[in-house]
């Protein structure tokens, strides 16, 4: 029951928000709602018993004749991603408070709608439901970026939409094909879809269709060109939603679909996918070094980081999979933190151009400290969240292939290069006209950043809580591949 | 109690870090050094306790990363080796903290400085106390971070920030090696805990390819951290940081982490002769290379930096001969006299209002007698003049090299003569003859306050008497330190083939030759720089080609810039502008355009004319039939 409440609550809140008028009211209402949602997710987390599979199951018939049912529930993998989503949402909402957007009711309503879709994707245990929520997430994302984005938003957002929508259509095709191969009466239930026996050729086609859909979403090189543009043009909340949570849908999909269903194809063609992922790490890192816009730099760094996560999934070892799980959470937290800091700087100076900034640490030491901590998380310094993830990922990839691990490991050098360069050019040095009068963080801004910083160290110091939750289900998924 | 040792510094960091704007300097002056003193006292107690215990077991705090067979507890291992390091880190650390109270007194970033320094001591303690490689790695990267923060402490200056970033990135290159080494350890031994790994390693054959690979990868980490060829260029630049930072991080503790790590993993190295050879050559090459650069430098801190690189090279030479306790001995005495040299240099810089060029110093002997005498002691110690500490520790390594091969001994000897040369050159130019700076500076020259001088005196005492902890048998000593450390290296000693130890007569001869050479250097430099007043020519003076090569540090920075930095920047630009924007993005956009175009074109097929549809249908059927016949 809790699962379905977690999906429906944001929907209800979203609808109510539309009827509110005053901006202040809307803000408090939405924030309270998102916090309640987070509270419910925590309650589910507490109730959740590790080592039993799909729990908190909700099931109702819908289009029973077609074998479609409203089946929602959570296993450890879903649990972690639902926690991530519900944790980040209040942060993203608070981060938007310093902007006064036009039509705030629509803006916040869309954010909540997005939350519903995301929770739906992560908890759906029926193929068609999964697809419906998957596409549903695209709609609020599209509007948030297209309505409240930067100057070039329409063209860029359309590109983003077409890119990901095309990818998803391949996934739909694959799902329908799988459905048609389930025994009569057909069913979209995960358990049935998992059991479909496919010939190697069929596996390959299904693998390619899934890969395309997920590779665009994540994004994996060379399907990434929508991403830097979209992040740069989207409003802060949009970039955070996309990079922080939405791209995890792609990795989640790989774990949920590709490994159980096309494991043979994955073992045969996984090396090819791995080469793309690892190439992306080096490629995007190199490009990030010369970026001039802070958001674009972070966007390319994100391609590198998620490339490593994807490589970890393709490596199919327990360490790399667990690393992927923990790094999905960490990456979400860190990139939201980075976009938040960039947004705070942009609000104050009206620019994200690295060359125009400098010396901010002199005027805003608190901002400098928060920026540094989040940066350390994202360059994977030990005792921060990023290290646990990258350590496990690289270890797991090493067990699979030493060469890929060594190449992927270059990310720890490159990330230091571009991140410290950005920090140096924006925060250090002397101030200029733009940064001379910059104000330090307000209490609201601190309150937005502190939860992120707490999580950075919590996961860095005590990753056990999160690793243990996912372990049995990750093992089960890996069993498919054996 | 063991847990409290790293806890105090991190507590100090948190207090000073969170309250960096509100806590008055007076309190900071107590909290900063005070926390380290507490750790030091506890380290002494631990040291006294473990002197007599035989077994050392890890102390598990909590499970850190645990997935099936991968079990990494947050655990400390207290044995003689870590205990010795803890004493150095907290002891020398405390002295330097006290000194910093005076040195940084006027700095607006006083609180931030002590916060970072405490964080550094915490990280360094994790590094030496960790009971497995990942915990060591936490400290390993942690000290790298603190080094970054403190080199760029005066962050208004982008030159300093560049130096800080360079240090961090070069260290990270090494860290990737360390990381890969850890992975290979795990896949080989299925554990990362020191005791498990070493126990299993004992049963392996010498020259096992996995062991060689592991030790080489870990050594890459050590090369980065301990500034050996080819990753040494960050250390001279790191002198941009405040002088106490150079003393603590870039001389006494952090840069010796590589030596500690190899000594910790001794059994792995002993079983990898190939790695030992590479390590020995690297160390020897670095020792000579850096010493030769030091001779032509004029910045007082840079000379000391190259000297540190060179001395670290000696430690690696010692390690590569299997002289683990000898290397640790030199690490210890080096911590004393090199910290002293930096602090005394800091005292000089402080008195001259920031001047670091020794050509603009001179004659400070009388104005700053305490600084002069302590500097003199440290110089004599590093040059290896008996009975100061450096004499004993360097002699132990030199004797080991002679056991191995007289050729290597001779090369190492040349290095130590160079050491004596550049050290006494610096001493004479700084403290003797007349002052060569401005009148205003001359007016301001003063001896440093007690809070800075007392640390100098303490370190001077350690530099004088520090050698007595390990007096070799040739002097009728009992090699106390070696005995203390023996349990840690017992496994390796059992495996190593032992060369016949040198006879006392040979040892006396070697010492005699070395000492004569060093004294010759002392007089030669006196003649050259005091009597004949050489070495004062400005940078743009005409020099012979080899001298120009060396005084430009063999153009290594320029070389790296040309073969690494520039190509990467070019590649970055090229990938972005050509591959990303012109090829991939254009192709993807093209796909989109093509779909739209196809749609627009095919639209015209829908004419609404039934006859046309029929025609197409029949054409289709005919084609299908045709292909069926063909197949």
Interface residues (C-beta under 8 A of the other chain):
Chain A: X159 X162 X163 X222 X223 X225 X226 X283 X286 X287 X289 X290 X291 X318 X319 X322 X359 X361 X362 X365 X376 X381 X382 X383 X387 X388 X391 X392 X394 X395 X398 X399 X402 X405 X406 X409 X410 X412 X413 X416 X417 X420 X421 X424 X427 X428 X429 X430 X461 X462 X463 X464 X467 X471
Chain B: X20 X21 X62 X63 X64 X65 X66 X67 X68 X70 X134 X137 X138 X141 X142 X145 X148 X152 X155 X156 X157 X158 X161 X162 X165 X168 X169 X172 X173 X175 X176 X179 X180 X182 X183 X184 X186 X187 X568 X569 X571 X572 X573 X575 X576 X579 X580 X584 X585 X588 X589 X592
